[in-house]
Amino acid sequence: MIDPEELTIVHYCHPYCTPLQNIVRLPKEEAFVLANKLAAANPDTTAFYRFADFENYYDLRIRQDQWLYDTFVSLGGKPKEHHPLSFVLQGSSYLADWFGNGTVTKIPLKGIPAECVSFTWGDSGAQYNRGDSLTLNTKEAFTAVLRAYRGTLDSFLEEVALTHRYIEVQVWDDAYCVCT
């Protein structure tokens, strides 16, 4: 059985960026300036491909975050932020590479109240963009899945990786996002 109290969430940040930020929290004009600067300075960097077409990315991200927010509230969540900070459960070598093996922030999941955190299997933005079915899970629903699982955490994550690269975690209150 998997003990949810032992889980960690991980945030990856490219070396040219500041950890624990969400670009759509900036005023729109400032977000566009920063995205254009990062895309122009790093044309071969995976993390900034999405910024090369920031007009489309920005609109998609605003709609995606609104869907996540509305769904989270409908499930009883009490977000302090309108745009969450994104993490991944237990870490991801794929995302570490994607973000240029930059700054890594690890936070124990047990310290984040249920009303401030949600989960999706895989990248919520990519799924939203493709129009895929996307399910947002509360902490209670997610921990119930973990407790019902009969294998180890490693085998659970291996099974997740068969259809999704990772489990994304959305944190809706910056007070719980402290660098470690």
OpenMM code with the backbone's topology and positions (N, CA, C; nanometers):
from openmm import Vec3, app, unit

residues = "MET ILE ASP PRO GLU GLU LEU THR ILE VAL HIS TYR CYS HIS PRO TYR CYS THR PRO LEU GLN ASN ILE VAL ARG LEU PRO LYS GLU GLU ALA PHE VAL LEU ALA ASN LYS LEU ALA ALA ALA ASN PRO ASP THR THR ALA PHE TYR ARG PHE ALA ASP PHE GLU ASN TYR TYR ASP LEU ARG ILE ARG GLN ASP GLN TRP LEU TYR ASP THR PHE VAL SER LEU GLY GLY LYS PRO LYS GLU HIS HIS PRO LEU SER PHE VAL LEU GLN GLY SER SER TYR LEU ALA ASP TRP PHE GLY ASN GLY THR VAL THR LYS ILE PRO LEU LYS GLY ILE PRO ALA GLU CYS VAL SER PHE THR TRP GLY ASP SER GLY ALA GLN TYR ASN ARG GLY ASP SER LEU THR LEU ASN THR LYS GLU ALA PHE THR ALA VAL LEU ARG ALA TYR ARG GLY THR LEU ASP SER PHE LEU GLU GLU VAL ALA LEU THR HIS ARG TYR ILE GLU VAL GLN VAL TRP ASP ASP ALA TYR CYS VAL CYS THR".split()
positions = [
    Vec3(0.0843, -0.1188, 0.0000),
    Vec3(0.0000, 0.0000, 0.0000),
    Vec3(0.0890, 0.1253, 0.0000),
    Vec3(0.0444, 0.2253, -0.0703),
    Vec3(0.1192, 0.3509, -0.0801),
    Vec3(0.0738, 0.4452, 0.0311),
    Vec3(0.1677, 0.5030, 0.1012),
    Vec3(0.1366, 0.5987, 0.2067),
    Vec3(0.1442, 0.7406, 0.1498),
    Vec3(0.0285, 0.8058, 0.1295),
    Vec3(0.0288, 0.9423, 0.0743),
    Vec3(0.1060, 1.0428, 0.1595),
    Vec3(0.1248, 1.0117, 0.2868),
    Vec3(0.1978, 1.1025, 0.3756),
    Vec3(0.3470, 1.1104, 0.3411),
    Vec3(0.3952, 1.0158, 0.2622),
    Vec3(0.5376, 1.0122, 0.2277),
    Vec3(0.5675, 1.0711, 0.0901),
    Vec3(0.4666, 1.1232, 0.0223),
    Vec3(0.4846, 1.1723, -0.1142),
    Vec3(0.5443, 1.3126, -0.1184),
    Vec3(0.6125, 1.3383, -0.2276),
    Vec3(0.6749, 1.4678, -0.2526),
    Vec3(0.6254, 1.5203, -0.3865),
    Vec3(0.6083, 1.6512, -0.3953),
    Vec3(0.5798, 1.7124, -0.5246),
    Vec3(0.7025, 1.7929, -0.5655),
    Vec3(0.7262, 1.7983, -0.6961),
    Vec3(0.8500, 1.8568, -0.7473),
    Vec3(0.8174, 1.9602, -0.8546),
    Vec3(0.8822, 2.0755, -0.8446),
    Vec3(0.8685, 2.1835, -0.9429),
    Vec3(1.0029, 2.1995, -1.0131),
    Vec3(0.9980, 2.2029, -1.1469),
    Vec3(1.1193, 2.2221, -1.2271),
    Vec3(1.1194, 2.3626, -1.2856),
    Vec3(1.2366, 2.4229, -1.2883),
    Vec3(1.2506, 2.5580, -1.3405),
    Vec3(1.3765, 2.5664, -1.4254),
    Vec3(1.3633, 2.6230, -1.5436),
    Vec3(1.4778, 2.6401, -1.6327),
    Vec3(1.5806, 2.7315, -1.5656),
    Vec3(1.7110, 2.7095, -1.5913),
    Vec3(1.8141, 2.7928, -1.5279),
    Vec3(1.7994, 2.9431, -1.5539),
    Vec3(1.7320, 2.9834, -1.6618),
    Vec3(1.7167, 3.1256, -1.6933),
    Vec3(1.5908, 3.1875, -1.6328),
    Vec3(1.5217, 3.1118, -1.5511),
    Vec3(1.3957, 3.1606, -1.4932),
    Vec3(1.4017, 3.1586, -1.3410),
    Vec3(1.3009, 3.2189, -1.2806),
    Vec3(1.2865, 3.2201, -1.1359),
    Vec3(1.1918, 3.1079, -1.0958),
    Vec3(1.2302, 3.0251, -0.9985),
    Vec3(1.1425, 2.9153, -0.9566),
    Vec3(1.0093, 2.9646, -0.9008),
    Vec3(0.9123, 2.8762, -0.9075),
    Vec3(0.7810, 2.8960, -0.8466),
    Vec3(0.7113, 3.0213, -0.8982),
    Vec3(0.7036, 3.0304, -1.0300),
    Vec3(0.6355, 3.1408, -1.0971),
    Vec3(0.5371, 3.0833, -1.1990),
    Vec3(0.4414, 3.1635, -1.2392),
    Vec3(0.3473, 3.1282, -1.3454),
    Vec3(0.3357, 3.2528, -1.4329),
    Vec3(0.3780, 3.2426, -1.5574),
    Vec3(0.3882, 3.3602, -1.6449),
    Vec3(0.2543, 3.4304, -1.6659),
    Vec3(0.1434, 3.3585, -1.6592),
    Vec3(0.0147, 3.4256, -1.6815),
    Vec3(-0.0333, 3.5021, -1.5583),
    Vec3(0.0396, 3.4967, -1.4498),
    Vec3(0.0087, 3.5818, -1.3355),
    Vec3(0.0587, 3.7247, -1.3568),
    Vec3(0.1514, 3.7412, -1.4482),
    Vec3(0.2022, 3.8753, -1.4792),
    Vec3(0.0970, 3.9543, -1.5558),
    Vec3(0.1044, 4.0881, -1.5512),
    Vec3(0.0197, 4.1665, -1.6414),
    Vec3(0.0464, 4.1202, -1.7850),
    Vec3(-0.0566, 4.1191, -1.8676),
    Vec3(-0.0466, 4.0611, -2.0019),
    Vec3(0.0718, 4.1161, -2.0811),
    Vec3(0.0874, 4.2461, -2.0834),
    Vec3(0.1965, 4.3066, -2.1607),
    Vec3(0.3327, 4.2595, -2.1095),
    Vec3(0.3473, 4.2545, -1.9785),
    Vec3(0.4730, 4.2094, -1.9182),
    Vec3(0.4995, 4.0614, -1.9498),
    Vec3(0.3944, 3.9808, -1.9483),
    Vec3(0.4085, 3.8386, -1.9820),
    Vec3(0.4568, 3.8212, -2.1255),
    Vec3(0.4011, 3.8999, -2.2179),
    Vec3(0.4413, 3.8904, -2.3587),
    Vec3(0.5866, 3.9336, -2.3780),
    Vec3(0.6279, 4.0391, -2.3103),
    Vec3(0.7664, 4.0859, -2.3217),
    Vec3(0.8621, 3.9774, -2.2710),
    Vec3(0.8320, 3.9209, -2.1554),
    Vec3(0.9181, 3.8173, -2.0986),
    Vec3(0.9218, 3.6934, -2.1880),
    Vec3(0.8069, 3.6491, -2.2357),
    Vec3(0.8017, 3.5303, -2.3219),
    Vec3(0.8817, 3.5512, -2.4498),
    Vec3(0.8649, 3.6675, -2.5118),
    Vec3(0.9396, 3.6963, -2.6350),
    Vec3(1.0900, 3.7004, -2.6094),
    Vec3(1.1287, 3.7580, -2.4970),
    Vec3(1.2707, 3.7657, -2.4610),
    Vec3(1.3285, 3.6253, -2.4402),
    Vec3(1.2572, 3.5409, -2.3653),
    Vec3(1.3055, 3.4054, -2.3387),
    Vec3(1.3097, 3.3206, -2.4655),
    Vec3(1.2074, 3.3320, -2.5494),
    Vec3(1.2037, 3.2546, -2.6744),
    Vec3(1.3159, 3.2973, -2.7681),
    Vec3(1.3392, 3.4283, -2.7794),
    Vec3(1.4439, 3.4788, -2.8698),
    Vec3(1.5839, 3.4409, -2.8215),
    Vec3(1.6044, 3.4440, -2.6914),
    Vec3(1.7365, 3.4146, -2.6361),
    Vec3(1.7671, 3.2649, -2.6303),
    Vec3(1.6626, 3.1826, -2.6408),
    Vec3(1.6796, 3.0379, -2.6248),
    Vec3(1.6031, 2.9604, -2.7314),
    Vec3(1.6315, 2.9826, -2.8593),
    Vec3(1.5505, 2.9216, -2.9658),
    Vec3(1.5570, 2.7688, -2.9703),
    Vec3(1.6605, 2.7104, -2.9161),
    Vec3(1.6746, 2.5649, -2.9199),
    Vec3(1.6417, 2.4986, -2.7863),
    Vec3(1.5783, 2.5729, -2.6976),
    Vec3(1.5479, 2.5224, -2.5642),
    Vec3(1.4038, 2.4741, -2.5582),
    Vec3(1.3863, 2.3480, -2.5258),
    Vec3(1.2533, 2.2867, -2.5234),
    Vec3(1.1546, 2.3656, -2.4379),
    Vec3(1.1969, 2.4106, -2.3217),
    Vec3(1.1066, 2.4788, -2.2295),
    Vec3(1.0463, 2.6060, -2.2873),
    Vec3(1.1118, 2.6657, -2.3871),
    Vec3(1.0632, 2.7931, -2.4400),
    Vec3(0.9997, 2.7819, -2.5780),
    Vec3(0.9852, 2.6601, -2.6327),
    Vec3(0.9171, 2.6436, -2.7617),
    Vec3(0.7778, 2.7056, -2.7577),
    Vec3(0.7079, 2.6836, -2.6485),
    Vec3(0.5703, 2.7343, -2.6364),
    Vec3(0.5648, 2.8864, -2.6377),
    Vec3(0.6748, 2.9517, -2.5998),
    Vec3(0.6769, 3.0976, -2.5969),
    Vec3(0.7004, 3.1587, -2.7345),
    Vec3(0.7472, 3.0801, -2.8307),
    Vec3(0.7699, 3.1316, -2.9663),
    Vec3(0.6382, 3.1719, -3.0322),
    Vec3(0.5287, 3.1102, -2.9908),
    Vec3(0.3940, 3.1448, -3.0376),
    Vec3(0.3109, 3.1819, -2.9145),
    Vec3(0.3585, 3.2818, -2.8421),
    Vec3(0.3005, 3.3130, -2.7122),
    Vec3(0.1563, 3.3603, -2.7210),
    Vec3(0.1189, 3.4237, -2.8299),
    Vec3(-0.0198, 3.4696, -2.8416),
    Vec3(-0.1163, 3.3518, -2.8278),
    Vec3(-0.0872, 3.2431, -2.8970),
    Vec3(-0.1724, 3.1245, -2.8854),
    Vec3(-0.1540, 3.0553, -2.7512),
    Vec3(-0.0295, 3.0450, -2.7052),
    Vec3(-0.0031, 2.9800, -2.5774),
    Vec3(-0.0723, 3.0553, -2.4633),
    Vec3(-0.0611, 3.1864, -2.4631),
    Vec3(-0.1186, 3.2672, -2.3557),
    Vec3(-0.2700, 3.2465, -2.3481),
    Vec3(-0.3371, 3.2553, -2.4619),
    Vec3(-0.4822, 3.2372, -2.4645),
    Vec3(-0.5206, 3.0977, -2.4161),
    Vec3(-0.4490, 2.9970, -2.4634),
    Vec3(-0.4747, 2.8598, -2.4204),
    Vec3(-0.4541, 2.8457, -2.2703),
    Vec3(-0.3456, 2.9015, -2.2204),
    Vec3(-0.3141, 2.8883, -2.0784),
    Vec3(-0.4180, 2.9581, -1.9906),
    Vec3(-0.4666, 3.0729, -2.0350),
    Vec3(-0.5710, 3.1428, -1.9593),
    Vec3(-0.6972, 3.0564, -1.9531),
    Vec3(-0.7379, 3.0004, -2.0671),
    Vec3(-0.8580, 2.9149, -2.0708),
    Vec3(-0.8380, 2.7868, -1.9896),
    Vec3(-0.7201, 2.7281, -2.0017),
    Vec3(-0.6900, 2.6057, -1.9268),
    Vec3(-0.6962, 2.6330, -1.7765),
    Vec3(-0.6283, 2.7372, -1.7320),
    Vec3(-0.6286, 2.7694, -1.5896),
    Vec3(-0.7691, 2.8007, -1.5400),
    Vec3(-0.8508, 2.8651, -1.6240),
    Vec3(-0.9889, 2.8939, -1.5839),
    Vec3(-1.0670, 2.7644, -1.5660),
    Vec3(-1.0481, 2.6685, -1.6575),
    Vec3(-1.1157, 2.5388, -1.6458),
    Vec3(-1.0706, 2.4677, -1.5184),
    Vec3(-0.9388, 2.4650, -1.4943),
    Vec3(-0.8868, 2.4011, -1.3736),
    Vec3(-0.9443, 2.4678, -1.2485),
    Vec3(-0.9441, 2.6001, -1.2475),
    Vec3(-0.9946, 2.6768, -1.1330),
    Vec3(-1.1428, 2.6464, -1.1082),
    Vec3(-1.2239, 2.6595, -1.2121),
    Vec3(-1.3680, 2.6365, -1.1980),
    Vec3(-1.3977, 2.4942, -1.1524),
    Vec3(-1.3270, 2.3987, -1.2094),
    Vec3(-1.3482, 2.2592, -1.1725),
    Vec3(-1.3051, 2.2346, -1.0288),
    Vec3(-1.1915, 2.2892, -0.9901),
    Vec3(-1.1427, 2.2729, -0.8535),
    Vec3(-1.2420, 2.3318, -0.7533),
    Vec3(-1.2923, 2.4501, -0.7798),
    Vec3(-1.3911, 2.5127, -0.6911),
    Vec3(-1.5174, 2.4267, -0.6840),
    Vec3(-1.5617, 2.3732, -0.7980),
    Vec3(-1.6831, 2.2900, -0.7992),
    Vec3(-1.6659, 2.1619, -0.7178),
    Vec3(-1.5413, 2.1190, -0.6996),
    Vec3(-1.5124, 1.9989, -0.6208),
    Vec3(-1.4842, 2.0311, -0.4737),
    Vec3(-1.4986, 2.1578, -0.4360),
    Vec3(-1.4786, 2.1976, -0.2972),
    Vec3(-1.3457, 2.2644, -0.2682),
    Vec3(-1.2635, 2.2833, -0.3695),
    Vec3(-1.1351, 2.3502, -0.3505),
    Vec3(-1.1540, 2.4964, -0.3139),
    Vec3(-1.0565, 2.5507, -0.2441),
    Vec3(-1.0598, 2.6914, -0.2029),
    Vec3(-0.9293, 2.7586, -0.2450),
    Vec3(-0.9145, 2.7806, -0.3759),
    Vec3(-0.7884, 2.8368, -0.4253),
    Vec3(-0.7662, 2.9801, -0.3780),
    Vec3(-0.6426, 3.0091, -0.3415),
    Vec3(-0.6040, 3.1462, -0.3067),
    Vec3(-0.5548, 3.2202, -0.4308),
    Vec3(-0.5104, 3.1446, -0.5301),
    Vec3(-0.4596, 3.2006, -0.6557),
    Vec3(-0.5528, 3.1595, -0.7688),
    Vec3(-0.5621, 3.2433, -0.8712),
    Vec3(-0.6441, 3.2084, -0.9872),
    Vec3(-0.5663, 3.1198, -1.0849),
    Vec3(-0.4356, 3.1302, -1.0818),
    Vec3(-0.3486, 3.0497, -1.1681),
    Vec3(-0.2554, 2.9694, -1.0773),
    Vec3(-0.2627, 2.8355, -1.0830),
    Vec3(-0.1825, 2.7541, -0.9913),
    Vec3(-0.0352, 2.7491, -1.0303),
    Vec3(0.0442, 2.7039, -0.9362),
    Vec3(0.1822, 2.6667, -0.9664),
    Vec3(0.1815, 2.5170, -0.9943),
    Vec3(0.2563, 2.4760, -1.0963),
    Vec3(0.2539, 2.3365, -1.1407),
    Vec3(0.3724, 2.2582, -1.0862),
    Vec3(0.3411, 2.1394, -1.0407),
    Vec3(0.4389, 2.0454, -0.9879),
    Vec3(0.4132, 1.9097, -1.0526),
    Vec3(0.4963, 1.8136, -1.0184),
    Vec3(0.4774, 1.6759, -1.0626),
    Vec3(0.4996, 1.5861, -0.9413),
    Vec3(0.4212, 1.4801, -0.9331),
    Vec3(0.4330, 1.3882, -0.8211),
    Vec3(0.5642, 1.3107, -0.8289),
    Vec3(0.6425, 1.3169, -0.7230),
    Vec3(0.7650, 1.2395, -0.7055),
    Vec3(0.8780, 1.2734, -0.8021),
    Vec3(0.8566, 1.3614, -0.8960),
    Vec3(0.9621, 1.3986, -0.9893),
    Vec3(0.9484, 1.3304, -1.1238),
    Vec3(1.0237, 1.3828, -1.2209),
    Vec3(1.0170, 1.3327, -1.3582),
    Vec3(1.1473, 1.3659, -1.4302),
    Vec3(1.2203, 1.2636, -1.4726),
    Vec3(1.3437, 1.2895, -1.5477),
    Vec3(1.3113, 1.3574, -1.6803),
    Vec3(1.1948, 1.3252, -1.7375),
    Vec3(1.1502, 1.3899, -1.8614),
    Vec3(1.1401, 1.5416, -1.8417),
    Vec3(1.0743, 1.5847, -1.7341),
    Vec3(1.0588, 1.7282, -1.7092),
    Vec3(1.1902, 1.7931, -1.6666),
    Vec3(1.2726, 1.7220, -1.5932),
    Vec3(1.4033, 1.7775, -1.5563),
    Vec3(1.4812, 1.8131, -1.6827),
    Vec3(1.4822, 1.7227, -1.7800),
    Vec3(1.5494, 1.7501, -1.9079),
    Vec3(1.4801, 1.8625, -1.9833),
    Vec3(1.3472, 1.8594, -1.9855),
    Vec3(1.2676, 1.9576, -2.0588),
    Vec3(1.2974, 2.0994, -2.0102),
    Vec3(1.3214, 2.1111, -1.8793),
    Vec3(1.3523, 2.2411, -1.8194),
    Vec3(1.5022, 2.2631, -1.8017),
    Vec3(1.5823, 2.1976, -1.8841),
    Vec3(1.7259, 2.2234, -1.8872),
    Vec3(1.8005, 2.1867, -1.7609),
    Vec3(1.7470, 2.0908, -1.6850),
    Vec3(1.8101, 2.0464, -1.5599),
    Vec3(1.8436, 2.1643, -1.4691),
    Vec3(1.7476, 2.2547, -1.4595),
    Vec3(1.7634, 2.3740, -1.3764),
    Vec3(1.7252, 2.3497, -1.2317),
    Vec3(1.6727, 2.4527, -1.1687),
    Vec3(1.6373, 2.4490, -1.0271),
    Vec3(1.5236, 2.3509, -1.0016),
    Vec3(1.5393, 2.2714, -0.8967),
    Vec3(1.4382, 2.1738, -0.8565),
    Vec3(1.3903, 2.2111, -0.7166),
    Vec3(1.2595, 2.2225, -0.7001),
    Vec3(1.1997, 2.2515, -0.5703),
    Vec3(1.1158, 2.1320, -0.5293),
    Vec3(1.1417, 2.0773, -0.4106),
    Vec3(1.0667, 1.9623, -0.3593),
    Vec3(0.9898, 2.0038, -0.2350),
    Vec3(0.8636, 1.9622, -0.2302),
    Vec3(0.7768, 1.9972, -0.1183),
    Vec3(0.7023, 1.8710, -0.0744),
    Vec3(0.6981, 1.8424, 0.0561),
    Vec3(0.6196, 1.7281, 0.1029),
    Vec3(0.4701, 1.7542, 0.0794),
    Vec3(0.4030, 1.6589, 0.0194),
    Vec3(0.2603, 1.6749, -0.0093),
    Vec3(0.1780, 1.6843, 0.1187),
    Vec3(0.2215, 1.6155, 0.2233),
    Vec3(0.1424, 1.6116, 0.3466),
    Vec3(0.1215, 1.7498, 0.4081),
    Vec3(0.2081, 1.8458, 0.3780),
    Vec3(0.1952, 1.9792, 0.4347),
    Vec3(0.0995, 2.0709, 0.3610),
    Vec3(0.0397, 2.0224, 0.2534),
    Vec3(-0.0504, 2.1061, 0.1735),
    Vec3(-0.1948, 2.0633, 0.1990),
    Vec3(-0.2778, 2.1530, 0.2519),
    Vec3(-0.4169, 2.1181, 0.2790),
    Vec3(-0.4930, 2.0789, 0.1519),
    Vec3(-0.5905, 1.9926, 0.1687),
    Vec3(-0.6689, 1.9415, 0.0556),
    Vec3(-0.7347, 2.0529, -0.0248),
    Vec3(-0.7749, 2.1604, 0.0391),
    Vec3(-0.8446, 2.2672, -0.0337),
    Vec3(-0.7507, 2.3527, -0.1178),
    Vec3(-0.6203, 2.3203, -0.1152),
    Vec3(-0.5200, 2.4000, -0.1874),
    Vec3(-0.4439, 2.3222, -0.2941),
    Vec3(-0.4839, 2.1977, -0.3243),
    Vec3(-0.4066, 2.1157, -0.4176),
    Vec3(-0.4985, 2.0250, -0.4993),
    Vec3(-0.4626, 2.0080, -0.6269),
    Vec3(-0.5375, 1.9183, -0.7157),
    Vec3(-0.4398, 1.8410, -0.8033),
    Vec3(-0.4919, 1.7406, -0.8737),
    Vec3(-0.4077, 1.6473, -0.9485),
    Vec3(-0.4710, 1.6136, -1.0830),
    Vec3(-0.3872, 1.5982, -1.1851),
    Vec3(-0.4312, 1.5450, -1.3144),
    Vec3(-0.3309, 1.4391, -1.3583),
    Vec3(-0.3816, 1.3363, -1.4238),
    Vec3(-0.2923, 1.2377, -1.4839),
    Vec3(-0.2387, 1.3018, -1.6108),
    Vec3(-0.1094, 1.3297, -1.6140),
    Vec3(-0.0472, 1.3908, -1.7307),
    Vec3(-0.0546, 1.5427, -1.7304),
    Vec3(-0.0043, 1.6004, -1.8378),
    Vec3(0.0049, 1.7452, -1.8582),
    Vec3(-0.1335, 1.8027, -1.8855),
    Vec3(-0.1866, 1.8792, -1.7921),
    Vec3(-0.3220, 1.9335, -1.8080),
    Vec3(-0.3317, 2.0263, -1.9282),
    Vec3(-0.2278, 2.1028, -1.9549),
    Vec3(-0.2300, 2.1957, -2.0679),
    Vec3(-0.2341, 2.1243, -2.2009),
    Vec3(-0.1509, 2.0231, -2.2171),
    Vec3(-0.1485, 1.9473, -2.3428),
    Vec3(-0.2814, 1.8762, -2.3652),
    Vec3(-0.3363, 1.8180, -2.2595),
    Vec3(-0.4644, 1.7486, -2.2726),
    Vec3(-0.5769, 1.8468, -2.3049),
    Vec3(-0.5768, 1.9601, -2.2375),
    Vec3(-0.6788, 2.0620, -2.2634),
    Vec3(-0.6689, 2.1106, -2.4079),
    Vec3(-0.5481, 2.1349, -2.4542),
    Vec3(-0.5249, 2.1838, -2.5902),
    Vec3(-0.5733, 2.0839, -2.6953),
    Vec3(-0.5534, 1.9549, -2.6694),
    Vec3(-0.5963, 1.8513, -2.7642),
    Vec3(-0.7458, 1.8232, -2.7552),
    Vec3(-0.8106, 1.8742, -2.6527),
    Vec3(-0.9523, 1.8460, -2.6331),
    Vec3(-0.9761, 1.7086, -2.5735),
    Vec3(-0.8715, 1.6508, -2.5137),
    Vec3(-0.8845, 1.5202, -2.4496),
    Vec3(-0.9723, 1.5314, -2.3256),
    Vec3(-1.0263, 1.4191, -2.2857),
    Vec3(-1.0983, 1.4127, -2.1597),
    Vec3(-0.9977, 1.4394, -2.0478),
    Vec3(-1.0300, 1.5306, -1.9617),
    Vec3(-0.9388, 1.5711, -1.8552),
    Vec3(-1.0137, 1.5650, -1.7230),
    Vec3(-0.9582, 1.4914, -1.6290),
    Vec3(-1.0200, 1.4781, -1.4979),
    Vec3(-0.9304, 1.5437, -1.3942),
    Vec3(-0.9893, 1.6321, -1.3170),
    Vec3(-0.9183, 1.6958, -1.2067),
    Vec3(-0.9546, 1.6190, -1.0802),
    Vec3(-0.8549, 1.5816, -1.0030),
    Vec3(-0.8766, 1.5051, -0.8810),
    Vec3(-0.8454, 1.5894, -0.7587),
    Vec3(-0.9295, 1.5776, -0.6580),
    Vec3(-0.9015, 1.6405, -0.5295),
    Vec3(-0.7956, 1.5575, -0.4573),
    Vec3(-0.7427, 1.6112, -0.3507),
    Vec3(-0.6450, 1.5357, -0.2718),
    Vec3(-0.7103, 1.4108, -0.2138),
    Vec3(-0.8345, 1.4236, -0.1695),
    Vec3(-0.9049, 1.3089, -0.1133),
    Vec3(-0.9223, 1.1985, -0.2175),
    Vec3(-0.9671, 1.2358, -0.3373),
    Vec3(-0.9872, 1.1364, -0.4434),
    Vec3(-0.8543, 1.0737, -0.4842),
    Vec3(-0.7519, 1.1549, -0.4945),
    Vec3(-0.6210, 1.1043, -0.5347),
    Vec3(-0.5643, 1.0087, -0.4300),
    Vec3(-0.5716, 1.0462, -0.3029),
    Vec3(-0.5176, 0.9580, -0.1993),
    Vec3(-0.5991, 0.8296, -0.1884),
    Vec3(-0.7286, 0.8342, -0.2192),
    Vec3(-0.8096, 0.7113, -0.2206),
    Vec3(-0.7595, 0.6156, -0.3287),
    Vec3(-0.7247, 0.6688, -0.4454),
    Vec3(-0.6682, 0.5855, -0.5526),
    Vec3(-0.5374, 0.5222, -0.5051),
    Vec3(-0.4529, 0.6010, -0.4418),
    Vec3(-0.3243, 0.5490, -0.3935),
    Vec3(-0.3427, 0.4418, -0.2872),
    Vec3(-0.4338, 0.4654, -0.1950),
    Vec3(-0.4559, 0.3682, -0.0868),
    Vec3(-0.5148, 0.2373, -0.1399),
    Vec3(-0.5937, 0.2457, -0.2462),
    Vec3(-0.6546, 0.1253, -0.3044),
    Vec3(-0.5561, 0.0456, -0.3896),
    Vec3(-0.4494, 0.1099, -0.4323),
    Vec3(-0.3515, 0.0434, -0.5181),
    Vec3(-0.2773, -0.0628, -0.4374),
    Vec3(-0.2592, -0.1800, -0.4956),
    Vec3(-0.1998, -0.2932, -0.4233),
    Vec3(-0.0491, -0.3088, -0.4411),
    Vec3(0.0119, -0.2218, -0.5190),
    Vec3(0.1558, -0.2341, -0.5422),
    Vec3(0.2333, -0.1237, -0.4742),
    Vec3(0.3564, -0.1090, -0.5180),
    Vec3(0.4445, -0.0055, -0.4638),
    Vec3(0.4216, 0.1269, -0.5369),
    Vec3(0.4759, 0.2315, -0.4809),
    Vec3(0.4682, 0.3620, -0.5462),
    Vec3(0.5380, 0.3570, -0.6817),
    Vec3(0.6531, 0.2924, -0.6876),
    Vec3(0.7249, 0.2815, -0.8153),
    Vec3(0.6410, 0.2107, -0.9210),
    Vec3(0.5740, 0.1017, -0.8832),
    Vec3(0.4917, 0.0306, -0.9825),
    Vec3(0.3701, 0.1143, -1.0222),
    Vec3(0.3149, 0.1903, -0.9292),
    Vec3(0.2035, 0.2800, -0.9616),
    Vec3(0.2470, 0.3839, -1.0649),
    Vec3(0.3615, 0.4458, -1.0405),
    Vec3(0.4113, 0.5479, -1.1330),
    Vec3(0.4494, 0.4875, -1.2680),
    Vec3(0.4986, 0.3644, -1.2686),
    Vec3(0.5272, 0.2956, -1.3952),
    Vec3(0.3984, 0.2727, -1.4741),
    Vec3(0.2912, 0.2357, -1.4053),
    Vec3(0.1618, 0.2174, -1.4726),
    Vec3(0.1094, 0.3502, -1.5270),
    Vec3(0.1230, 0.4556, -1.4500),
    Vec3(0.0820, 0.5887, -1.4966),
    Vec3(0.1584, 0.6238, -1.6238),
    Vec3(0.2878, 0.5946, -1.6253),
    Vec3(0.3740, 0.6299, -1.7389),
    Vec3(0.3360, 0.5569, -1.8677),
    Vec3(0.2572, 0.4510, -1.8581),
    Vec3(0.2126, 0.3809, -1.9789),
    Vec3(0.1181, 0.4672, -2.0621),
    Vec3(0.0446, 0.5565, -1.9970),
    Vec3(-0.0502, 0.6427, -2.0688),
    Vec3(-0.0203, 0.7918, -2.0522),
    Vec3(0.0520, 0.8271, -1.9483),
    Vec3(0.0882, 0.9662, -1.9189),
    Vec3(0.2311, 0.9656, -1.8665),
    Vec3(0.3028, 1.0689, -1.8905),
    Vec3(0.4426, 1.0716, -1.8448),
    Vec3(0.4540, 1.0896, -1.6933),
    Vec3(0.3544, 1.1531, -1.6335),
    Vec3(0.3627, 1.1865, -1.4919),
    Vec3(0.2254, 1.2280, -1.4419),
    Vec3(0.2172, 1.2482, -1.3113),
    Vec3(0.0976, 1.3064, -1.2507),
    Vec3(0.1303, 1.4513, -1.2197),
    Vec3(0.0519, 1.5415, -1.2791),
    Vec3(0.0699, 1.6847, -1.2549),
    Vec3(-0.0036, 1.7220, -1.1269),
    Vec3(0.0558, 1.8124, -1.0526),
    Vec3(-0.0021, 1.8604, -0.9276),
    Vec3(-0.0143, 2.0116, -0.9374),
    Vec3(-0.1343, 2.0633, -0.9111),
    Vec3(-0.1579, 2.2074, -0.9135),
    Vec3(-0.1705, 2.2561, -0.7690),
    Vec3(-0.0869, 2.3514, -0.7318),
    Vec3(-0.0933, 2.4094, -0.5976),
    Vec3(-0.1551, 2.5477, -0.6102),
    Vec3(-0.2609, 2.5701, -0.5330),
    Vec3(-0.3453, 2.6887, -0.5455),
    Vec3(-0.3224, 2.7917, -0.4357),
    Vec3(-0.2197, 2.7743, -0.3553),
    Vec3(-0.1869, 2.8704, -0.2494),
    Vec3(-0.0348, 2.8754, -0.2366),
    Vec3(0.0232, 2.9887, -0.2726),
    Vec3(0.1688, 3.0038, -0.2727),
    Vec3(0.2309, 2.9894, -0.1340),
    Vec3(0.1510, 3.0033, -0.0287),
    Vec3(0.2048, 2.9912, 0.1065),
    Vec3(0.2670, 2.8540, 0.1301),
    Vec3(0.2247, 2.7543, 0.0533),
    Vec3(0.2767, 2.6185, 0.0703),
    Vec3(0.3899, 2.5864, -0.0265),
    Vec3(0.4307, 2.6839, -0.1047),
    Vec3(0.5357, 2.6639, -0.2058),
    Vec3(0.6657, 2.7274, -0.1588),
    Vec3(0.7297, 2.6617, -0.0668),
    Vec3(0.8536, 2.7113, -0.0088),
    Vec3(0.9691, 2.6301, -0.0648),
    Vec3(1.0707, 2.6979, -0.1167),
    Vec3(1.1875, 2.6297, -0.1746),
    Vec3(1.2575, 2.5443, -0.0702),
    Vec3(1.2976, 2.4227, -0.1142),
    Vec3(1.3772, 2.3354, -0.0264),
    Vec3(1.4978, 2.2853, -0.1020),
] * unit.nanometer
topology = app.Topology()
chain = topology.addChain("A")
for resn in residues:
    res = topology.addResidue(resn, chain)
    for name in ("N", "CA", "C"):
        topology.addAtom(name, app.Element.getBySymbol(name[0]), res)
